[in-house]
Amino acid sequence: MIAQRKTALVTLLLASTLAVMAGSILTPVLELIRGDLGVTGTAAGLIITAHSLVIALSSPLWGWMIDRWGTRVPLAGGLVLYGLAGGAGVLTSSYVALLASRLVFGLGAAAVFTGTTVALLTLFQGAERDRVMGWRATATSLGGVLWPLLGGAVGGLSWHAPFAIYLVGVPLGLAVLASLPFTSSTEAGGERDDGGPRRGMGWLLRRRPTLLGLYGLQLVTAVLMYALIVFLPQRLAQVGIEAPFLVSLYNVSMSAIMSLVGLLYATMRARLGYDALFRLTLASWVAAFLLLATTSHPLLIAVAPALLGLGQGIALPAITSLVGDTAPQELRGQATSMLGTVTFTGQFVSPLLLGPLARTTSIPTAYLASAGVAGAVLLFLLVTRFSLDSTADVEQSSPVNTAPVK
């Protein structure tokens, strides 16, 4: 049993890296795809962004299926779909066919994002869950560095070659079937233990309005992260840094700090609690975007991605754990799937929200607005009596969260 849990943990951590590589692995060959297929830059960009909208729209469906049938089969099926649809680009030479495969790929990616989250929340509890969620944040951030590097390495052979990396989803799907415990719909929480009628997200949001705040925090997290990723290369060009290797180092610093924080997250959570962690998160985001908006010194600008990585490394496992604690077992899939919806919605709309502001004013002004958003949330947490620590304690002891796994 212990060996199976370890195998399941390794499999789920590996699968957790797949969502972050979904688009980034193709970035090094995007210009080659554009030139070979003869499409515009905007059309080429859809190849690495279209799946985000599909994930946002389809995540609730995957959450419902997980609540109904358990995590094992939907996650395994999603991984196989991820691998086959993603790998279809190896044989595709038509833009329409490639875009269609990316839309199908988004369905699999949604299953991976939601399924791995629910599986980890279900298998691990308490302090052990904090450690595992921290490890997941570390694995995800490292995947965001290593997978694109691999994509760039094989992209020298052909722009088709990076698509073959997606095929790793197929053996991971089989590993999920072999390592995750079998769950029926009852064991997954699909039916209430008291035999009552099935409850839905509307009921849960009325009973636990804290979830709306957590989803809002996740949305802010996604928007601000992509505000840095999208506009940082342009900001660096303004201060004379244009060499691709130097630009990549700035993003790597964010991932490196996220990875380190993930390893330390369980200790930080035990010593500081949720309230202090979120205040530290938001304060680091305010400082990061103020630096980006007000300084032109390359070394000071380099501090900004590190500060954002500090906040991201805390926020991602903390929000996920709180959502898992808030939702009863029977609705955990649907509650968790909403994190996928708001995350990828935030990634999709971030350039749409900040792009016009940057064009009509300046990139520093867009970053100043980002600092203002983070500052407003921080101010709310400081001046109100709202406490995530006390909310978590109440929710963990409430009957809504105590439906037993049979």
Buried (B, 14 or more C-beta within 10 A) or exposed (E): EEEEBEBBBEBBBBBBBBBBBBBBBBBBBBEBBBEBBEBEEEBBBBBBBBBBBBBBBBBBBBBBBBBBBBBBBBBBBBBBBBBBBBBBBBEBEEBEEBBBBBBBBBBBBBBBBBBBBBBBBBBBEEEEBBBBBBBBBBBBBBBBBBBBEBBBEBBEEBBBBBBBBBBBBBBBBBBBBEBBBEBEEBBBBBBBBEEEEEBEBEEBBEBBEBBEBBBEBBBBBBBBBBBBBBBBBEBBEBEEBEEEEEBBBBBBBBBBBBBBBBBEBBEBBEEBBBBBBBBBBBBBBBBBBBBBBEBEEEEEBBBBBBBBBBBBBBBBBBBBBBBBBBBBBBBBBBBBBBBBBBBBBBBBBBBEBBBEBBEEEBBBBBBBBBBBBBBEBBEEBEEEEEBBBEBBEBBEEEEBBEBEEE
